[in-house]
Amino acid sequence: MVRTPDRTDVPLDIVTRQPSLSKAIALCIQFSGLLDKEILLALDIDAGHWSRIVKGDANFPTNRLGDLMDICGNDAPLMWLAHARGYGLVVLRTESERRAEEAERRLAEEREKVRWLTDLLQGKATA
C-alpha cells in the first residue's frame, strides 16, 4: 500500500527550469516524498524497467502520467509540458469542489430515497 502524500504545489519557476519532461517527472517524484518502490508498486511497473526509467535509459509510459501525478500529489509533468508548448494551466475544479459536488449528488439521491419511502409509508407510492 502506498502512502498518499499531501497535495503539493510545485513552484512553476522550478518546473520550467527543468530541461526535459523526464526531469519534470523526476521533480514530481522528488516533491512527493515517496520512495521509488512505493511509486513503482502503485503504478505496477516492473522494478527493472523503473530502474531504466530513473537512469534515463527508458521512457516513462506517457499513458501513466495522470496516475503518477495522482500518486505523487502534484502536477509538475503537466505544468512542464504546458509551459514547453506555450500554454498556461487553469484549474477547472479544485479537489474540494469535486468532493462537494459528489456529496451534493449523493445527498440528492438519499433525499429521493427518503421521499419515496415516506410516500410508500403514507400509501402514496407503490412498490
Rosetta constraint file for C-alpha pairs under 8 A:
AtomPair CA 1 CA 38 HARMONIC 7.62 0.50
AtomPair CA 1 CA 42 HARMONIC 7.55 0.50
AtomPair CA 2 CA 38 HARMONIC 5.49 0.50
AtomPair CA 2 CA 39 HARMONIC 7.34 0.50
AtomPair CA 2 CA 41 HARMONIC 7.88 0.50
AtomPair CA 2 CA 42 HARMONIC 6.47 0.50
AtomPair CA 3 CA 34 HARMONIC 7.43 0.50
AtomPair CA 3 CA 38 HARMONIC 7.67 0.50
AtomPair CA 4 CA 71 HARMONIC 6.67 0.50
AtomPair CA 4 CA 72 HARMONIC 7.50 0.50
AtomPair CA 4 CA 73 HARMONIC 7.61 0.50
AtomPair CA 5 CA 32 HARMONIC 6.10 0.50
AtomPair CA 5 CA 33 HARMONIC 7.27 0.50
AtomPair CA 5 CA 34 HARMONIC 7.54 0.50
AtomPair CA 5 CA 71 HARMONIC 7.58 0.50
AtomPair CA 5 CA 72 HARMONIC 6.42 0.50
AtomPair CA 5 CA 73 HARMONIC 5.91 0.50
AtomPair CA 6 CA 73 HARMONIC 6.14 0.50
AtomPair CA 7 CA 72 HARMONIC 7.92 0.50
AtomPair CA 7 CA 73 HARMONIC 4.43 0.50
AtomPair CA 7 CA 74 HARMONIC 6.01 0.50
AtomPair CA 8 CA 31 HARMONIC 7.37 0.50
AtomPair CA 8 CA 32 HARMONIC 7.54 0.50
AtomPair CA 8 CA 73 HARMONIC 5.84 0.50
AtomPair CA 8 CA 74 HARMONIC 5.33 0.50
AtomPair CA 9 CA 74 HARMONIC 6.23 0.50
AtomPair CA 9 CA 75 HARMONIC 7.82 0.50
AtomPair CA 10 CA 14 HARMONIC 7.27 0.50
AtomPair CA 10 CA 15 HARMONIC 7.09 0.50
AtomPair CA 10 CA 31 HARMONIC 7.35 0.50
AtomPair CA 10 CA 74 HARMONIC 6.77 0.50
AtomPair CA 10 CA 75 HARMONIC 7.56 0.50
AtomPair CA 10 CA 76 HARMONIC 6.41 0.50
AtomPair CA 11 CA 15 HARMONIC 6.53 0.50
AtomPair CA 12 CA 16 HARMONIC 6.05 0.50
AtomPair CA 12 CA 79 HARMONIC 7.27 0.50
AtomPair CA 13 CA 17 HARMONIC 6.32 0.50
AtomPair CA 14 CA 18 HARMONIC 7.04 0.50
AtomPair CA 15 CA 24 HARMONIC 6.35 0.50
AtomPair CA 15 CA 27 HARMONIC 7.59 0.50
AtomPair CA 15 CA 76 HARMONIC 6.14 0.50
AtomPair CA 15 CA 77 HARMONIC 7.98 0.50
AtomPair CA 15 CA 79 HARMONIC 6.98 0.50
AtomPair CA 15 CA 80 HARMONIC 5.80 0.50
AtomPair CA 16 CA 79 HARMONIC 7.93 0.50
AtomPair CA 16 CA 80 HARMONIC 5.81 0.50
AtomPair CA 16 CA 83 HARMONIC 6.92 0.50
AtomPair CA 16 CA 84 HARMONIC 7.83 0.50
AtomPair CA 18 CA 23 HARMONIC 5.75 0.50
AtomPair CA 18 CA 24 HARMONIC 5.92 0.50
AtomPair CA 18 CA 80 HARMONIC 7.68 0.50
AtomPair CA 19 CA 23 HARMONIC 6.61 0.50
AtomPair CA 20 CA 24 HARMONIC 6.42 0.50
AtomPair CA 21 CA 25 HARMONIC 6.16 0.50
AtomPair CA 21 CA 77 HARMONIC 6.29 0.50
AtomPair CA 21 CA 80 HARMONIC 6.69 0.50
AtomPair CA 21 CA 81 HARMONIC 6.80 0.50
AtomPair CA 22 CA 26 HARMONIC 6.30 0.50
AtomPair CA 22 CA 56 HARMONIC 7.73 0.50
AtomPair CA 22 CA 59 HARMONIC 7.74 0.50
AtomPair CA 22 CA 60 HARMONIC 7.56 0.50
AtomPair CA 23 CA 27 HARMONIC 6.12 0.50
AtomPair CA 24 CA 28 HARMONIC 6.14 0.50
AtomPair CA 24 CA 76 HARMONIC 5.89 0.50
AtomPair CA 24 CA 77 HARMONIC 5.02 0.50
AtomPair CA 24 CA 80 HARMONIC 6.38 0.50
AtomPair CA 25 CA 29 HARMONIC 6.35 0.50
AtomPair CA 25 CA 76 HARMONIC 6.88 0.50
AtomPair CA 25 CA 77 HARMONIC 5.38 0.50
AtomPair CA 26 CA 30 HARMONIC 6.10 0.50
AtomPair CA 26 CA 54 HARMONIC 7.71 0.50
AtomPair CA 27 CA 31 HARMONIC 6.10 0.50
AtomPair CA 27 CA 76 HARMONIC 6.89 0.50
AtomPair CA 28 CA 32 HARMONIC 6.39 0.50
AtomPair CA 28 CA 69 HARMONIC 7.13 0.50
AtomPair CA 28 CA 72 HARMONIC 6.56 0.50
AtomPair CA 28 CA 74 HARMONIC 6.34 0.50
AtomPair CA 28 CA 75 HARMONIC 7.00 0.50
AtomPair CA 28 CA 76 HARMONIC 5.27 0.50
AtomPair CA 28 CA 77 HARMONIC 6.73 0.50
AtomPair CA 29 CA 33 HARMONIC 7.02 0.50
AtomPair CA 29 CA 34 HARMONIC 6.95 0.50
AtomPair CA 29 CA 36 HARMONIC 7.89 0.50
AtomPair CA 29 CA 72 HARMONIC 6.11 0.50
AtomPair CA 30 CA 34 HARMONIC 7.45 0.50
AtomPair CA 31 CA 72 HARMONIC 7.52 0.50
AtomPair CA 31 CA 74 HARMONIC 7.69 0.50
AtomPair CA 32 CA 72 HARMONIC 4.68 0.50
AtomPair CA 32 CA 73 HARMONIC 6.26 0.50
AtomPair CA 32 CA 74 HARMONIC 7.31 0.50
AtomPair CA 33 CA 72 HARMONIC 7.94 0.50
AtomPair CA 34 CA 38 HARMONIC 6.38 0.50
AtomPair CA 34 CA 39 HARMONIC 6.94 0.50
AtomPair CA 34 CA 72 HARMONIC 7.30 0.50
AtomPair CA 35 CA 39 HARMONIC 6.63 0.50
AtomPair CA 36 CA 40 HARMONIC 6.15 0.50
AtomPair CA 37 CA 41 HARMONIC 6.02 0.50
AtomPair CA 37 CA 47 HARMONIC 7.80 0.50
AtomPair CA 38 CA 42 HARMONIC 6.18 0.50
AtomPair CA 39 CA 43 HARMONIC 6.10 0.50
AtomPair CA 39 CA 68 HARMONIC 7.63 0.50
AtomPair CA 39 CA 71 HARMONIC 7.22 0.50
AtomPair CA 39 CA 72 HARMONIC 7.94 0.50
AtomPair CA 40 CA 44 HARMONIC 5.74 0.50
AtomPair CA 40 CA 45 HARMONIC 5.06 0.50
AtomPair CA 40 CA 46 HARMONIC 7.07 0.50
AtomPair CA 40 CA 47 HARMONIC 6.84 0.50
AtomPair CA 40 CA 50 HARMONIC 6.71 0.50
AtomPair CA 41 CA 45 HARMONIC 6.43 0.50
AtomPair CA 42 CA 71 HARMONIC 7.61 0.50
AtomPair CA 43 CA 64 HARMONIC 7.57 0.50
AtomPair CA 43 CA 67 HARMONIC 7.20 0.50
AtomPair CA 43 CA 68 HARMONIC 7.25 0.50
AtomPair CA 45 CA 49 HARMONIC 6.88 0.50
AtomPair CA 45 CA 50 HARMONIC 6.41 0.50
AtomPair CA 46 CA 50 HARMONIC 6.11 0.50
AtomPair CA 47 CA 51 HARMONIC 6.12 0.50
AtomPair CA 48 CA 52 HARMONIC 6.44 0.50
AtomPair CA 49 CA 53 HARMONIC 6.21 0.50
AtomPair CA 49 CA 58 HARMONIC 7.20 0.50
AtomPair CA 50 CA 54 HARMONIC 6.19 0.50
AtomPair CA 51 CA 55 HARMONIC 6.23 0.50
AtomPair CA 52 CA 56 HARMONIC 6.09 0.50
AtomPair CA 52 CA 57 HARMONIC 4.90 0.50
AtomPair CA 52 CA 58 HARMONIC 5.15 0.50
AtomPair CA 53 CA 57 HARMONIC 5.81 0.50
AtomPair CA 53 CA 58 HARMONIC 4.51 0.50
AtomPair CA 53 CA 59 HARMONIC 5.55 0.50
AtomPair CA 53 CA 60 HARMONIC 5.99 0.50
AtomPair CA 54 CA 58 HARMONIC 7.88 0.50
AtomPair CA 60 CA 64 HARMONIC 7.87 0.50
AtomPair CA 60 CA 65 HARMONIC 7.99 0.50
AtomPair CA 61 CA 65 HARMONIC 7.11 0.50
AtomPair CA 64 CA 68 HARMONIC 6.19 0.50
AtomPair CA 65 CA 69 HARMONIC 6.20 0.50
AtomPair CA 65 CA 77 HARMONIC 7.62 0.50
AtomPair CA 66 CA 70 HARMONIC 6.19 0.50
AtomPair CA 67 CA 71 HARMONIC 6.10 0.50
AtomPair CA 68 CA 72 HARMONIC 5.97 0.50
AtomPair CA 69 CA 73 HARMONIC 5.72 0.50
AtomPair CA 69 CA 74 HARMONIC 5.36 0.50
AtomPair CA 69 CA 75 HARMONIC 5.44 0.50
AtomPair CA 69 CA 76 HARMONIC 7.63 0.50
AtomPair CA 69 CA 77 HARMONIC 7.70 0.50
AtomPair CA 70 CA 74 HARMONIC 6.94 0.50
AtomPair CA 75 CA 79 HARMONIC 6.08 0.50
AtomPair CA 76 CA 80 HARMONIC 6.07 0.50
AtomPair CA 77 CA 81 HARMONIC 6.14 0.50
AtomPair CA 78 CA 82 HARMONIC 6.07 0.50
AtomPair CA 79 CA 83 HARMONIC 6.11 0.50
AtomPair CA 79 CA 88 HARMONIC 7.68 0.50
AtomPair CA 79 CA 89 HARMONIC 7.04 0.50
AtomPair CA 80 CA 84 HARMONIC 5.98 0.50
AtomPair CA 81 CA 85 HARMONIC 6.27 0.50
AtomPair CA 82 CA 86 HARMONIC 6.30 0.50
AtomPair CA 82 CA 87 HARMONIC 4.87 0.50
AtomPair CA 82 CA 88 HARMONIC 5.98 0.50
AtomPair CA 82 CA 89 HARMONIC 7.00 0.50
AtomPair CA 83 CA 87 HARMONIC 5.20 0.50
AtomPair CA 83 CA 88 HARMONIC 6.11 0.50
AtomPair CA 93 CA 97 HARMONIC 5.86 0.50
AtomPair CA 93 CA 98 HARMONIC 6.33 0.50
AtomPair CA 94 CA 98 HARMONIC 6.28 0.50
AtomPair CA 95 CA 99 HARMONIC 6.14 0.50
AtomPair CA 96 CA 100 HARMONIC 6.05 0.50
AtomPair CA 97 CA 101 HARMONIC 6.16 0.50
AtomPair CA 98 CA 102 HARMONIC 6.26 0.50
AtomPair CA 99 CA 103 HARMONIC 6.11 0.50
AtomPair CA 100 CA 104 HARMONIC 6.09 0.50
AtomPair CA 101 CA 105 HARMONIC 6.18 0.50
AtomPair CA 102 CA 106 HARMONIC 6.26 0.50
AtomPair CA 103 CA 107 HARMONIC 6.05 0.50
AtomPair CA 104 CA 108 HARMONIC 6.14 0.50
AtomPair CA 105 CA 109 HARMONIC 6.37 0.50
AtomPair CA 106 CA 110 HARMONIC 6.22 0.50
AtomPair CA 107 CA 111 HARMONIC 6.07 0.50
AtomPair CA 108 CA 112 HARMONIC 6.22 0.50
AtomPair CA 109 CA 113 HARMONIC 6.38 0.50
AtomPair CA 110 CA 114 HARMONIC 6.24 0.50
AtomPair CA 111 CA 115 HARMONIC 6.09 0.50
AtomPair CA 112 CA 116 HARMONIC 6.11 0.50
AtomPair CA 113 CA 117 HARMONIC 6.08 0.50
AtomPair CA 114 CA 118 HARMONIC 5.95 0.50
AtomPair CA 115 CA 119 HARMONIC 6.14 0.50
AtomPair CA 116 CA 120 HARMONIC 6.09 0.50
AtomPair CA 116 CA 125 HARMONIC 7.15 0.50
AtomPair CA 117 CA 121 HARMONIC 6.11 0.50
AtomPair CA 118 CA 122 HARMONIC 6.15 0.50
AtomPair CA 119 CA 123 HARMONIC 6.08 0.50
AtomPair CA 119 CA 124 HARMONIC 4.79 0.50
AtomPair CA 119 CA 125 HARMONIC 5.30 0.50
AtomPair CA 120 CA 124 HARMONIC 5.66 0.50
AtomPair CA 120 CA 125 HARMONIC 4.62 0.50
AtomPair CA 120 CA 126 HARMONIC 6.36 0.50
AtomPair CA 120 CA 127 HARMONIC 7.28 0.50
